[in-house]
Amino acid sequence: MFKYLMVILLFLSQQALAEVDGSLCFNKKNLKISALPFSKNEDVSKVLIENNGKVIFSLESMLNDKKDFYFYQDIDFDNVDELFIYDSAIPENISYSVYKINCNEIIPFHPSYLTNFNFDKVNKTLNEVMKDGVNSIKNKYCFGELGYYLCNTKKTLVKYNYSAIWRSDFFDERLNNIRKDILLDDDSLELDKSINNVDLEKYNNIAYYLEQSGNYDEAILILEKIIKQYPKRTVAYINLGDAYWGRGERNKSRIYYKKYIEQMSGKGKSNRIPVIVKERIEGNL
């Protein structure tokens, strides 16, 4: 009996190790990427990503009848290729939405959108040029311990795919006003300067839109800046918990959910805490 029990335990431990060592992770050889037929009445095509015949991810992209609309390349030096999907509205700007294949999930990379770019593997930089008529905007991303950052500005900037948010179900006209008020010309958000009380809600809202549209890394950068400067900004904690949850970091997510519950309870608003937050903390989801 003991012998059989040991065999069962050995089998279960091997299964657990198999999950940890990545054998259950997506293999790009098994991924099928296809686009629904381009409609002349729409500028946007729907891209489907399947793993062994099952749709695991879908997105909308400006393919414009492009046949070779995606490719793989490792740009963060971890020996796992990132996925680049063509997403260009303007012919002179060859743009790609960039995704990270994080084991068994596909999440937006940071930067999540690159235009007319080249990858310098030796110097670990990404260089892009965005053309706007006679003008152009140049960005140079350097690779560091926490990933890529805009090195040519020497400022902490969050850059994201605005058009992806605009096409998402979570867009509304308020985002246009936020964009005009606090975003730079290239849809970047500077995080080095202090956030004043007037702009605080706008920063929080843009982070919310980023999180809801899958731009988790960018949302996290903004929200962590907010709680560092405004530690009693209760709503930022639930948004930060949602962003980490979306990125698959469940334990870190629970830390911010618990802080959210603590502050809500301290304000006598326990009855307004969403049920899903409690379920995630208790591990029911």
Phi and psi restraints in degrees (value plus and minus 20) as a CYANA .aco file:
   2 PHE   PHI     -81.5   -41.5
   2 PHE   PSI     -58.1   -18.1
   3 LYS   PHI     -82.1   -42.1
   3 LYS   PSI     -64.7   -24.7
   4 TYR   PHI     -85.3   -45.3
   4 TYR   PSI     -57.7   -17.7
   5 LEU   PHI     -83.0   -43.0
   5 LEU   PSI     -60.7   -20.7
   6 MET   PHI     -84.5   -44.5
   6 MET   PSI     -57.8   -17.8
   7 VAL   PHI     -83.2   -43.2
   7 VAL   PSI     -62.9   -22.9
   8 ILE   PHI     -84.4   -44.4
   8 ILE   PSI     -64.5   -24.5
   9 LEU   PHI     -83.4   -43.4
   9 LEU   PSI     -58.5   -18.5
  10 LEU   PHI     -84.3   -44.3
  10 LEU   PSI     -61.0   -21.0
  11 PHE   PHI     -83.4   -43.4
  11 PHE   PSI     -64.6   -24.6
  12 LEU   PHI     -84.5   -44.5
  12 LEU   PSI     -59.4   -19.4
  13 SER   PHI     -86.4   -46.4
  13 SER   PSI     -55.6   -15.6
  14 GLN   PHI     -86.9   -46.9
  14 GLN   PSI     -57.6   -17.6
  15 GLN   PHI     -83.8   -43.8
  15 GLN   PSI     -62.1   -22.1
  16 ALA   PHI     -84.4   -44.4
  16 ALA   PSI     -62.5   -22.5
  17 LEU   PHI     -84.9   -44.9
  17 LEU   PSI     -56.7   -16.7
  18 ALA   PHI     -82.3   -42.3
  18 ALA   PSI     -57.5   -17.5
  19 GLU   PHI     -90.0   -50.0
  19 GLU   PSI     -57.5   -17.5
  20 VAL   PHI     -92.8   -52.8
  20 VAL   PSI     -60.4   -20.4
  21 ASP   PHI     -97.8   -57.8
  21 ASP   PSI     -20.4    19.6
  22 GLY   PHI      80.1   120.1
  22 GLY   PSI     -17.8    22.2
  23 SER   PHI     -87.5   -47.5
  23 SER   PSI     -37.9     2.1
  24 LEU   PHI    -116.7   -76.7
  24 LEU   PSI     -15.0    25.0
  25 CYS   PHI     -97.7   -57.7
  25 CYS   PSI     140.2   180.2
  26 PHE   PHI     -84.2   -44.2
  26 PHE   PSI     120.2   160.2
  27 ASN   PHI    -132.3   -92.3
  27 ASN   PSI     106.7   146.7
  28 LYS   PHI     -80.2   -40.2
  28 LYS   PSI     -42.4    -2.4
  29 LYS   PHI     -87.3   -47.3
  29 LYS   PSI     -45.0    -5.0
  30 ASN   PHI    -115.3   -75.3
  30 ASN   PSI     -24.3    15.7
  31 LEU   PHI    -106.0   -66.0
  31 LEU   PSI     113.8   153.8
  32 LYS   PHI    -134.3   -94.3
  32 LYS   PSI     103.0   143.0
  33 ILE   PHI    -134.7   -94.7
  33 ILE   PSI     102.4   142.4
  34 SER   PHI    -158.8  -118.8
  34 SER   PSI     142.0   182.0
  35 ALA   PHI    -144.9  -104.9
  35 ALA   PSI     119.0   159.0
  36 LEU   PHI     -86.4   -46.4
  36 LEU   PSI     128.6   168.6
  37 PRO   PHI     -69.5   -29.5
  37 PRO   PSI     113.5   153.5
  38 PHE   PHI     -86.8   -46.8
  38 PHE   PSI     110.2   150.2
  39 SER   PHI    -115.9   -75.9
  39 SER   PSI     113.9   153.9
  40 LYS   PHI     -87.8   -47.8
  40 LYS   PSI     -38.7     1.3
  41 ASN   PHI    -109.6   -69.6
  41 ASN   PSI     -24.1    15.9
  42 GLU   PHI    -152.7  -112.7
  42 GLU   PSI     128.4   168.4
  43 ASP   PHI    -110.3   -70.3
  43 ASP   PSI     -29.4    10.6
  44 VAL   PHI    -133.2   -93.2
  44 VAL   PSI     117.1   157.1
  45 SER   PHI    -129.0   -89.0
  45 SER   PSI     133.8   173.8
  46 LYS   PHI    -119.5   -79.5
  46 LYS   PSI     106.2   146.2
  47 VAL   PHI    -125.2   -85.2
  47 VAL   PSI     110.8   150.8
  48 LEU   PHI    -134.1   -94.1
  48 LEU   PSI     116.8   156.8
  49 ILE   PHI    -136.3   -96.3
  49 ILE   PSI     102.5   142.5
  50 GLU   PHI    -135.9   -95.9
  50 GLU   PSI     124.7   164.7
  51 ASN   PHI    -142.9  -102.9
  51 ASN   PSI      93.7   133.7
  52 ASN   PHI      33.5    73.5
  52 ASN   PSI      22.4    62.4
  53 GLY   PHI      66.5   106.5
  53 GLY   PSI     -22.8    17.2
  54 LYS   PHI    -130.5   -90.5
  54 LYS   PSI     110.2   150.2
  55 VAL   PHI     -90.3   -50.3
  55 VAL   PSI     100.8   140.8
  56 ILE   PHI    -131.4   -91.4
  56 ILE   PSI     -33.7     6.3
  57 PHE   PHI    -181.8  -141.8
  57 PHE   PSI     121.9   161.9
  58 SER   PHI    -160.8  -120.8
  58 SER   PSI     131.4   171.4
  59 LEU   PHI    -175.4  -135.4
  59 LEU   PSI     146.4   186.4
  60 GLU   PHI    -126.8   -86.8
  60 GLU   PSI     121.0   161.0
  61 SER   PHI    -167.4  -127.4
  61 SER   PSI     130.3   170.3
  62 MET   PHI    -106.8   -66.8
  62 MET   PSI      62.1   102.1
  63 LEU   PHI    -102.0   -62.0
  63 LEU   PSI     -52.4   -12.4
  64 ASN   PHI      31.4    71.4
  64 ASN   PSI      26.5    66.5
  65 ASP   PHI      45.0    85.0
  65 ASP   PSI      -4.1    35.9
  66 LYS   PHI     -89.8   -49.8
  66 LYS   PSI     110.6   150.6
  67 LYS   PHI     -99.8   -59.8
  67 LYS   PSI     -72.8   -32.8
  68 ASP   PHI    -108.8   -68.8
  68 ASP   PSI      61.9   101.9
  69 PHE   PHI    -119.0   -79.0
  69 PHE   PSI     -15.9    24.1
  70 TYR   PHI    -170.0  -130.0
  70 TYR   PSI     139.3   179.3
  71 PHE   PHI    -176.8  -136.8
  71 PHE   PSI     147.2   187.2
  72 TYR   PHI    -134.2   -94.2
  72 TYR   PSI     123.7   163.7
  73 GLN   PHI    -182.4  -142.4
  73 GLN   PSI     116.7   156.7
  74 ASP   PHI    -106.0   -66.0
  74 ASP   PSI      93.6   133.6
  75 ILE   PHI    -137.6   -97.6
  75 ILE   PSI     -17.9    22.1
  76 ASP   PHI    -139.6   -99.6
  76 ASP   PSI      -3.2    36.8
  77 PHE   PHI      41.2    81.2
  77 PHE   PSI      15.4    55.4
  78 ASP   PHI    -135.2   -95.2
  78 ASP   PSI      -8.6    31.4
  79 ASN   PHI      45.6    85.6
  79 ASN   PSI      -0.9    39.1
  80 VAL   PHI    -143.4  -103.4
  80 VAL   PSI     102.5   142.5
  81 ASP   PHI     -89.2   -49.2
  81 ASP   PSI     120.1   160.1
  82 GLU   PHI    -104.7   -64.7
  82 GLU   PSI     138.2   178.2
  83 LEU   PHI    -125.9   -85.9
  83 LEU   PSI     105.3   145.3
  84 PHE   PHI    -130.9   -90.9
  84 PHE   PSI     104.8   144.8
  85 ILE   PHI    -140.0  -100.0
  85 ILE   PSI     104.8   144.8
  86 TYR   PHI     -76.4   -36.4
  86 TYR   PSI     114.8   154.8
  87 ASP   PHI    -174.8  -134.8
  87 ASP   PSI      51.3    91.3
  88 SER   PHI    -140.2  -100.2
  88 SER   PSI     106.8   146.8
  89 ALA   PHI    -115.3   -75.3
  89 ALA   PSI     -45.3    -5.3
  90 ILE   PHI    -135.5   -95.5
  90 ILE   PSI     106.9   146.9
  91 PRO   PHI     -74.6   -34.6
  91 PRO   PSI     -59.0   -19.0
  92 GLU   PHI     -96.1   -56.1
  92 GLU   PSI     -30.9     9.1
  93 ASN   PHI    -129.9   -89.9
  93 ASN   PSI      82.7   122.7
  94 ILE   PHI    -105.6   -65.6
  94 ILE   PSI      83.4   123.4
  95 SER   PHI    -135.7   -95.7
  95 SER   PSI     130.5   170.5
  96 TYR   PHI    -154.7  -114.7
  96 TYR   PSI     117.5   157.5
  97 SER   PHI    -103.6   -63.6
  97 SER   PSI     117.0   157.0
  98 VAL   PHI    -135.0   -95.0
  98 VAL   PSI     113.8   153.8
  99 TYR   PHI    -148.3  -108.3
  99 TYR   PSI     126.5   166.5
 100 LYS   PHI    -121.0   -81.0
 100 LYS   PSI     108.9   148.9
 101 ILE   PHI    -109.5   -69.5
 101 ILE   PSI      76.4   116.4
 102 ASN   PHI    -118.4   -78.4
 102 ASN   PSI      63.1   103.1
 103 CYS   PHI      39.1    79.1
 103 CYS   PSI    -123.8   -83.8
 104 ASN   PHI    -128.0   -88.0
 104 ASN   PSI       9.0    49.0
 105 GLU   PHI    -165.4  -125.4
 105 GLU   PSI     136.0   176.0
 106 ILE   PHI    -135.3   -95.3
 106 ILE   PSI      98.9   138.9
 107 ILE   PHI    -148.9  -108.9
 107 ILE   PSI     135.9   175.9
 108 PRO   PHI     -81.8   -41.8
 108 PRO   PSI     117.7   157.7
 109 PHE   PHI    -102.4   -62.4
 109 PHE   PSI     147.7   187.7
 110 HIS   PHI    -144.4  -104.4
 110 HIS   PSI      96.1   136.1
 111 PRO   PHI     -93.8   -53.8
 111 PRO   PSI     124.7   164.7
 112 SER   PHI    -106.7   -66.7
 112 SER   PSI     -24.7    15.3
 113 TYR   PHI    -169.7  -129.7
 113 TYR   PSI     105.2   145.2
 114 LEU   PHI    -149.8  -109.8
 114 LEU   PSI     119.1   159.1
 115 THR   PHI    -145.9  -105.9
 115 THR   PSI     111.0   151.0
 116 ASN   PHI      23.7    63.7
 116 ASN   PSI      35.1    75.1
 117 PHE   PHI    -125.9   -85.9
 117 PHE   PSI     139.2   179.2
 118 ASN   PHI    -155.7  -115.7
 118 ASN   PSI     128.2   168.2
 119 PHE   PHI    -126.3   -86.3
 119 PHE   PSI      99.0   139.0
 120 ASP   PHI    -119.3   -79.3
 120 ASP   PSI      77.7   117.7
 121 LYS   PHI     -88.2   -48.2
 121 LYS   PSI     -54.6   -14.6
 122 VAL   PHI     -86.4   -46.4
 122 VAL   PSI     -68.2   -28.2
 123 ASN   PHI    -111.1   -71.1
 123 ASN   PSI     -20.4    19.6
 124 LYS   PHI      35.3    75.3
 124 LYS   PSI      34.0    74.0
 125 THR   PHI    -153.2  -113.2
 125 THR   PSI     134.2   174.2
 126 LEU   PHI    -136.1   -96.1
 126 LEU   PSI     109.8   149.8
 127 ASN   PHI    -140.7  -100.7
 127 ASN   PSI     110.5   150.5
 128 GLU   PHI    -155.2  -115.2
 128 GLU   PSI     134.2   174.2
 129 VAL   PHI    -153.2  -113.2
 129 VAL   PSI      98.4   138.4
 130 MET   PHI    -123.6   -83.6
 130 MET   PSI     100.6   140.6
 131 LYS   PHI    -116.0   -76.0
 131 LYS   PSI     117.4   157.4
 132 ASP   PHI    -159.5  -119.5
 132 ASP   PSI      63.6   103.6
 133 GLY   PHI      47.0    87.0
 133 GLY   PSI    -140.7  -100.7
 134 VAL   PHI    -104.9   -64.9
 134 VAL   PSI     -34.7     5.3
 135 ASN   PHI    -117.3   -77.3
 135 ASN   PSI     141.7   181.7
 136 SER   PHI    -167.9  -127.9
 136 SER   PSI     128.6   168.6
 137 ILE   PHI    -137.0   -97.0
 137 ILE   PSI     105.5   145.5
 138 LYS   PHI    -127.3   -87.3
 138 LYS   PSI     114.4   154.4
 139 ASN   PHI    -146.5  -106.5
 139 ASN   PSI     120.3   160.3
 140 LYS   PHI    -145.8  -105.8
 140 LYS   PSI      98.7   138.7
 141 TYR   PHI    -120.6   -80.6
 141 TYR   PSI     110.4   150.4
 142 CYS   PHI    -125.1   -85.1
 142 CYS   PSI     126.3   166.3
 143 PHE   PHI    -116.4   -76.4
 143 PHE   PSI     106.7   146.7
 144 GLY   PHI    -151.1  -111.1
 144 GLY   PSI    -185.9  -145.9
 145 GLU   PHI     -81.2   -41.2
 145 GLU   PSI     -53.3   -13.3
 146 LEU   PHI    -119.8   -79.8
 146 LEU   PSI      -8.3    31.7
 147 GLY   PHI      87.5   127.5
 147 GLY   PSI    -176.2  -136.2
 148 TYR   PHI    -105.5   -65.5
 148 TYR   PSI     126.1   166.1
 149 TYR   PHI    -162.9  -122.9
 149 TYR   PSI     137.5   177.5
 150 LEU   PHI     -96.0   -56.0
 150 LEU   PSI      83.0   123.0
 151 CYS   PHI    -104.8   -64.8
 151 CYS   PSI     -44.0    -4.0
 152 ASN   PHI     -94.8   -54.8
 152 ASN   PSI     -36.2     3.8
 153 THR   PHI    -117.6   -77.6
 153 THR   PSI     -38.4     1.6
 154 LYS   PHI      35.4    75.4
 154 LYS   PSI      11.6    51.6
 155 LYS   PHI    -149.6  -109.6
 155 LYS   PSI     136.3   176.3
 156 THR   PHI    -104.9   -64.9
 156 THR   PSI      89.0   129.0
 157 LEU   PHI    -141.0  -101.0
 157 LEU   PSI     126.3   166.3
 158 VAL   PHI    -128.1   -88.1
 158 VAL   PSI      99.5   139.5
 159 LYS   PHI    -137.0   -97.0
 159 LYS   PSI     118.5   158.5
 160 TYR   PHI    -168.7  -128.7
 160 TYR   PSI     148.6   188.6
 161 ASN   PHI    -102.6   -62.6
 161 ASN   PSI      74.1   114.1
 162 TYR   PHI     -80.3   -40.3
 162 TYR   PSI     -59.8   -19.8
 163 SER   PHI     -84.6   -44.6
 163 SER   PSI     -50.7   -10.7
 164 ALA   PHI     -86.4   -46.4
 164 ALA   PSI     -57.7   -17.7
 165 ILE   PHI     -90.4   -50.4
 165 ILE   PSI     -60.3   -20.3
 166 TRP   PHI     -80.0   -40.0
 166 TRP   PSI     -53.1   -13.1
 167 ARG   PHI    -106.8   -66.8
 167 ARG   PSI     -28.2    11.8
 168 SER   PHI     -99.9   -59.9
 168 SER   PSI     146.5   186.5
 169 ASP   PHI     -92.8   -52.8
 169 ASP   PSI     -31.1     8.9
 170 PHE   PHI    -117.9   -77.9
 170 PHE   PSI     -15.7    24.3
 171 PHE   PHI    -100.9   -60.9
 171 PHE   PSI     120.6   160.6
 172 ASP   PHI    -164.0  -124.0
 172 ASP   PSI     154.0   194.0
 173 GLU   PHI     -84.5   -44.5
 173 GLU   PSI     -39.3     0.7
 174 ARG   PHI     -81.0   -41.0
 174 ARG   PSI     -49.6    -9.6
 175 LEU   PHI     -84.2   -44.2
 175 LEU   PSI     -52.8   -12.8
 176 ASN   PHI     -80.2   -40.2
 176 ASN   PSI     -62.5   -22.5
 177 ASN   PHI     -87.4   -47.4
 177 ASN   PSI     -61.2   -21.2
 178 ILE   PHI     -81.3   -41.3
 178 ILE   PSI     -62.3   -22.3
 179 ARG   PHI     -81.1   -41.1
 179 ARG   PSI     -62.2   -22.2
 180 LYS   PHI     -88.4   -48.4
 180 LYS   PSI     -54.9   -14.9
 181 ASP   PHI     -97.1   -57.1
 181 ASP   PSI     -64.7   -24.7
 182 ILE   PHI    -145.3  -105.3
 182 ILE   PSI     -24.0    16.0
 183 LEU   PHI    -115.9   -75.9
 183 LEU   PSI     130.7   170.7
 184 LEU   PHI    -100.1   -60.1
 184 LEU   PSI     155.1   195.1
 185 ASP   PHI     -80.8   -40.8
 185 ASP   PSI     -50.2   -10.2
 186 ASP   PHI    -117.7   -77.7
 186 ASP   PSI       4.6    44.6
 187 ASP   PHI      40.3    80.3
 187 ASP   PSI      19.1    59.1
 188 SER   PHI    -127.3   -87.3
 188 SER   PSI     137.7   177.7
 189 LEU   PHI    -145.1  -105.1
 189 LEU   PSI      99.7   139.7
 190 GLU   PHI    -101.0   -61.0
 190 GLU   PSI     110.7   150.7
 191 LEU   PHI    -133.2   -93.2
 191 LEU   PSI     -18.5    21.5
 192 ASP   PHI     -94.3   -54.3
 192 ASP   PSI     -58.4   -18.4
 193 LYS   PHI     -97.1   -57.1
 193 LYS   PSI     137.7   177.7
 194 SER   PHI     -89.6   -49.6
 194 SER   PSI     123.8   163.8
 195 ILE   PHI    -110.5   -70.5
 195 ILE   PSI      99.8   139.8
 196 ASN   PHI    -104.4   -64.4
 196 ASN   PSI     148.0   188.0
 197 ASN   PHI     -82.2   -42.2
 197 ASN   PSI     -51.1   -11.1
 198 VAL   PHI     -87.1   -47.1
 198 VAL   PSI     -60.1   -20.1
 199 ASP   PHI    -111.6   -71.6
 199 ASP   PSI     -26.2    13.8
 200 LEU   PHI     -75.6   -35.6
 200 LEU   PSI     -69.4   -29.4
 201 GLU   PHI     -84.6   -44.6
 201 GLU   PSI     -53.9   -13.9
 202 LYS   PHI     -85.9   -45.9
 202 LYS   PSI     -63.0   -23.0
 203 TYR   PHI     -81.8   -41.8
 203 TYR   PSI     -63.4   -23.4
 204 ASN   PHI     -82.8   -42.8
 204 ASN   PSI     -60.8   -20.8
 205 ASN   PHI     -86.4   -46.4
 205 ASN   PSI     -61.7   -21.7
 206 ILE   PHI     -85.6   -45.6
 206 ILE   PSI     -55.8   -15.8
 207 ALA   PHI     -84.5   -44.5
 207 ALA   PSI     -58.6   -18.6
 208 TYR   PHI     -82.7   -42.7
 208 TYR   PSI     -66.6   -26.6
 209 TYR   PHI     -82.3   -42.3
 209 TYR   PSI     -59.6   -19.6
 210 LEU   PHI     -82.6   -42.6
 210 LEU   PSI     -65.6   -25.6
 211 GLU   PHI     -83.6   -43.6
 211 GLU   PSI     -64.4   -24.4
 212 GLN   PHI     -86.1   -46.1
 212 GLN   PSI     -46.4    -6.4
 213 SER   PHI    -117.1   -77.1
 213 SER   PSI     -11.3    28.7
 214 GLY   PHI      70.8   110.8
 214 GLY   PSI     -15.4    24.6
 215 ASN   PHI    -107.8   -67.8
 215 ASN   PSI      46.8    86.8
 216 TYR   PHI     -85.9   -45.9
 216 TYR   PSI     -64.3   -24.3
 217 ASP   PHI     -79.4   -39.4
 217 ASP   PSI     -64.3   -24.3
 218 GLU   PHI     -87.2   -47.2
 218 GLU   PSI     -60.5   -20.5
 219 ALA   PHI     -82.3   -42.3
 219 ALA   PSI     -61.4   -21.4
 220 ILE   PHI     -82.8   -42.8
 220 ILE   PSI     -62.2   -22.2
 221 LEU   PHI     -78.0   -38.0
 221 LEU   PSI     -64.7   -24.7
 222 ILE   PHI     -89.1   -49.1
 222 ILE   PSI     -66.4   -26.4
 223 LEU   PHI     -86.4   -46.4
 223 LEU   PSI     -56.9   -16.9
 224 GLU   PHI     -87.6   -47.6
 224 GLU   PSI     -52.7   -12.7
 225 LYS   PHI     -84.6   -44.6
 225 LYS   PSI     -61.5   -21.5
 226 ILE   PHI     -83.6   -43.6
 226 ILE   PSI     -70.4   -30.4
 227 ILE   PHI     -91.4   -51.4
 227 ILE   PSI     -43.8    -3.8
 228 LYS   PHI     -88.1   -48.1
 228 LYS   PSI     -59.4   -19.4
 229 GLN   PHI    -109.2   -69.2
 229 GLN   PSI     -50.9   -10.9
 230 TYR   PHI    -149.3  -109.3
 230 TYR   PSI      56.2    96.2
 231 PRO   PHI     -83.3   -43.3
 231 PRO   PSI     -34.4     5.6
 232 LYS   PHI    -119.8   -79.8
 232 LYS   PSI      -8.5    31.5
 233 ARG   PHI     -97.8   -57.8
 233 ARG   PSI      64.9   104.9
 234 THR   PHI     -77.2   -37.2
 234 THR   PSI     -65.2   -25.2
 235 VAL   PHI     -82.6   -42.6
 235 VAL   PSI     -46.3    -6.3
 236 ALA   PHI     -85.5   -45.5
 236 ALA   PSI     -49.4    -9.4
 237 TYR   PHI     -90.6   -50.6
 237 TYR   PSI     -60.0   -20.0
 238 ILE   PHI     -90.3   -50.3
 238 ILE   PSI     -57.6   -17.6
 239 ASN   PHI     -84.1   -44.1
 239 ASN   PSI     -59.6   -19.6
 240 LEU   PHI     -88.1   -48.1
 240 LEU   PSI     -59.0   -19.0
 241 GLY   PHI     -81.3   -41.3
 241 GLY   PSI     -62.4   -22.4
 242 ASP   PHI     -83.0   -43.0
 242 ASP   PSI     -60.5   -20.5
 243 ALA   PHI     -85.9   -45.9
 243 ALA   PSI     -64.5   -24.5
 244 TYR   PHI     -87.4   -47.4
 244 TYR   PSI     -55.5   -15.5
 245 TRP   PHI     -83.2   -43.2
 245 TRP   PSI     -64.4   -24.4
 246 GLY   PHI     -83.1   -43.1
 246 GLY   PSI     -50.6   -10.6
 247 ARG   PHI    -103.4   -63.4
 247 ARG   PSI     -24.9    15.1
 248 GLY   PHI      72.2   112.2
 248 GLY   PSI     -14.9    25.1
 249 GLU   PHI    -115.2   -75.2
 249 GLU   PSI      58.8    98.8
 250 ARG   PHI     -85.9   -45.9
 250 ARG   PSI     -62.7   -22.7
 251 ASN   PHI     -83.4   -43.4
 251 ASN   PSI     -63.2   -23.2
 252 LYS   PHI     -86.6   -46.6
 252 LYS   PSI     -56.6   -16.6
 253 SER   PHI     -79.0   -39.0
 253 SER   PSI     -63.5   -23.5
 254 ARG   PHI     -84.3   -44.3
 254 ARG   PSI     -51.7   -11.7
 255 ILE   PHI     -79.4   -39.4
 255 ILE   PSI     -65.0   -25.0
 256 TYR   PHI     -96.3   -56.3
 256 TYR   PSI     -52.7   -12.7
 257 TYR   PHI     -81.7   -41.7
 257 TYR   PSI     -62.5   -22.5
 258 LYS   PHI     -84.6   -44.6
 258 LYS   PSI     -57.6   -17.6
 259 LYS   PHI     -86.1   -46.1
 259 LYS   PSI     -58.2   -18.2
 260 TYR   PHI     -82.0   -42.0
 260 TYR   PSI     -66.6   -26.6
 261 ILE   PHI     -82.9   -42.9
 261 ILE   PSI     -60.3   -20.3
 262 GLU   PHI     -79.1   -39.1
 262 GLU   PSI     -65.9   -25.9
 263 GLN   PHI     -92.1   -52.1
 263 GLN   PSI     -58.4   -18.4
 264 MET   PHI     -84.0   -44.0
 264 MET   PSI     -61.0   -21.0
 265 SER   PHI     -85.6   -45.6
 265 SER   PSI     -58.2   -18.2
 266 GLY   PHI     -85.3   -45.3
 266 GLY   PSI     -44.0    -4.0
 267 LYS   PHI    -113.9   -73.9
 267 LYS   PSI     -17.1    22.9
 268 GLY   PHI      53.4    93.4
 268 GLY   PSI       8.2    48.2
 269 LYS   PHI    -138.3   -98.3
 269 LYS   PSI      10.8    50.8
 270 SER   PHI     -77.8   -37.8
 270 SER   PSI     -52.3   -12.3
 271 ASN   PHI     -90.9   -50.9
 271 ASN   PSI     -29.5    10.5
 272 ARG   PHI    -122.0   -82.0
 272 ARG   PSI     -16.0    24.0
 273 ILE   PHI     -95.4   -55.4
 273 ILE   PSI     104.6   144.6
 274 PRO   PHI     -78.3   -38.3
 274 PRO   PSI     120.8   160.8
 275 VAL   PHI     -79.9   -39.9
 275 VAL   PSI     -56.9   -16.9
 276 ILE   PHI     -82.2   -42.2
 276 ILE   PSI     -51.3   -11.3
 277 VAL   PHI     -84.3   -44.3
 277 VAL   PSI     -66.0   -26.0
 278 LYS   PHI     -84.5   -44.5
 278 LYS   PSI     -59.6   -19.6
 279 GLU   PHI     -85.5   -45.5
 279 GLU   PSI     -58.0   -18.0
 280 ARG   PHI     -88.7   -48.7
 280 ARG   PSI     -58.5   -18.5
 281 ILE   PHI     -84.7   -44.7
 281 ILE   PSI     -60.5   -20.5
 282 GLU   PHI     -98.5   -58.5
 282 GLU   PSI     -25.1    14.9
 283 GLY   PHI      59.2    99.2
 283 GLY   PSI       2.1    42.1
 284 ASN   PHI    -105.9   -65.9
 284 ASN   PSI     -23.4    16.6
